[in-house]
Amino acid sequence: MPATGLLGFSQHIEPYSHSTETAVLKVLSDILLAIDADDLSALVLPDRSAAFDMVDHDILLRRLQTSYAISGVVLQ
């Protein structure tokens, strides 16, 4: 497995190439293989639920209207 960075961080799953079930099984498999090899394992799951709190909603709404022709009830 490729490792980069000081802590050996490695990202294995490409976001659009696997189903959720496949992604979970891949992560579980990687963790179990690391444990079997007596390697240190850590799973970090950052909370990105607040990501849209930083978006300027007026700009977002204008962009949806002009770039994607979204309007009316959908835009509201």
N, C-alpha and C positions, 0 to 999 in steps of 0.2 A: 504494500500500500504506500502511495506517495505521502511523504510528510514534509511539511514546510514550517518555518518559524521556530522560535526558541522552544516552544512547548510541544513541537511535533504535531501541530494542528493539521488536520487533514479533512477535506470535505469530499464525500464519496458520491453523493446523490445529486444528480442534475434535476432541477425542479420540474421539468416538463417531460422527462423521458420515462418516468415510472409512476405506477399507481401508488396511492397511499399505502395500500397493503404491502406492495413490493418494497417500498421505501422503509417501512417499519421492520420488515423481515431482514432487509439488508443491514440496517443499523443494529438490530439485535444480533445478527450473525457476526458482525464486526466486533461487537462488544464481547461476545462469548469466545471468539477466536483470540482476542487480546487477553482475556482472563486465562484461557487455557495456556497461552504462551507466557504467563506471568508478567505481562505488560500492564502498565498503568493505563486505565481507561477513564474517560470522563465524557459525559454527555451534557452539553450546554444548550439549553433551549431559551433563547432570548424572547422576551415578550414584545412583540411588535404591534400590539393592539392600539397603542397610542400614536402610531406613525402618522395618521391623518390629522392629529391635533396640530401638527406643524404646517399643514397645507393651508395656503391662503384660499379660502372657499370661494371668494369672488372671482379670483383668477381661474380656479378650477371650473366653476360654472360657465364662465365665458369661453374657456377652452373647449368644454363639452359642446357648447352651442356652435361655435365657429368651426371646429375641426371635425366634429362627429355628427353635426346636425341634430343633436338631442335637444328636445324642447318640450313644452307643455308639462303634463303630469309627470312624465318620466324625469324631467329636469328638477321638478319641485321635490 
